[in-house]
Amino acid sequence: MTARPATLSDCAAIARIYNQGIEDRVATFETRPRTAEDIAKWFDGAHPIVVVEDDDAVIAFASTSTYRPRECYAGIAECSVYVGSAARGRGVGRTALTALHDQARKAGFHKLVSRVFPENQASLRMLDRLGWRQVGIYKNHGRLDGIWRDVIIVEKLL
């Protein structure tokens, strides 16, 4: 199992894994499946994306994106990690996120932030082991399938 920077040739695999996360309803408020073309728009040259491969197949990814457009937040990035359903429970998410920490630091970011559903205990345990800090809870932060959901706010100083 190895992590590496993602390339445009990984877009279909990233979309497949992200769509599993959308279908599972435990990791994102998103409900619309993504295409490889949608994922290609993530590659802006500023925000690192990494993939984890096992036997030359992409089994996970971690990505960064703009936190806020205001200049004062330029050193902060949003962060997401998704692991393909067949690869979960093997430390793959930790491998992806550790690699993303390094790539984000090299890209000039000093902090990553994210939000996690309280029910997503596997992700919360992983983040805790990697030194992320729970900042608080946004109550009724977004609607998923007609239900208002809370999220736990997390951050990692790089």
N, C-alpha and C positions, 0 to 999 in steps of 0.2 A: 504494500500500500504506500503510495507516494503522492505528495501534494506538489502542485506546480501552478504557475500563473495560467489563468484561462486564456484561450484564444477564441477568435470568432468561429473556428471549427468545432468548438465545444457547445455552441448555442443550442443545438437540438437536444443534446444530453442534459444540459442545464434546464431547458424547458420541460423535459420529461420528468426530471426530479422535482422541479418546482410545482408542476401540475399534480404530482402525487401529494405534495404538501397542501395544495389548495383543496384537493378532494378529501383529505383526512380531516380538515376543519379543526386542527389543533395548533396551527403555527402561523396563520395569517388571516386577515380579514378579507383578502382577495377571494373572489368567487369565479372570475373569468379565466379560463385556461389561457396559457401563453404559448405563443409560437416561437420558433427560432428567430424569426424576424423581430419579435418583441424583445427578446433577450439581447439581440445584437445592439439595440439602442442603449443598453447598459454600458457598453464599452466606449467611454468618453475620454479615455486617456488620462484621467485624473483619479479615478476611483478603482482601486485594485479589486480583482475577482480571482479567486483561486479554485481549482478543482482537485479532487482526490481521485486517483486511479487505482484500480486493482485489476491485474491481468489485462491492462490496456483498455479497460472500460471505466468511464467516469461514473463514480458511485456517490459523489457528494460535491457540493460547492459551498463557498462562502463568498459573500460580496459586500462591497461598500457602495454607498450612494450619498448624495447631498443630504446633509442634515437640515440646514436652513440656508436660504440664499443670501442672507446678510453677511457682509464682509467679516464681522466680528466672530463668526462661527466657521471661518474657512478651515481651521485645523481640526474640525470635528466631522465625523462621518457616521451615517447610519450603517448598521451591520445586520446581515442575515446569514443564517446557516441552514442548509437543507441536506438531508441524507436520504438517498434512495431507500425505499421500504425494505428491500432485501438485505441492505447493509447496516441496518440500525442495530444498536446495542454492541457494536464492536470497537468503539472509540474513534470511529471515522469522523464524526462531528468535531471532536477534539483536535484531530489531525488537521482538518480544514481550517478551524478557527485559529489554531496556533500559527499556521502558515499565513493566514490573513493578518494576524497581528504584525508579523514581520514585514509583510508587503505594505501594510498601511503605514507603519513607522517609516519605511524607506520612501514612501510617497509624500512624507511630510505631515502626516496626521499625528496628533498627540492624544486623541481621545476617540473612542468608539462608543456609540449608544445604540440601544435597541429596546424593544418592548416584547414581553413574553406573556402568553396566557398563563394564569396561575395553575391551570390544570396540566401544563406541559412540564411536569416535574423532571423528566429526563434532561431537558434543555437547561432548566434552572440548576440542577446538580452539576452539569458540565460547566456552565458559566462560573459557578461558585469555585469549582476546582481550578479554573483558569484565572482566578483573581478578579473576576467581575464583581461589582458592588451593586446590591439592590438599593435603589434610590427611593422608591416609593411605589404607589399604586395609582394609576389613573382609573377612577371608577366610571363605569359605563362609557368607555372610551370610543367604542365603535360598535356597529351592528353587524352581526353575522347571522344570516338566515333568520332575520327578523328579531333577533335577541341582542340586547345591549350587553356587551362583554367588558370585563375589567382587563387590564394588562399591568404587569409588573415592569417598572422602568429600571433598566440596568445600564451600567457604564463601565468602561475599562480605560484607565489612563495608561497610555503606551509608554 
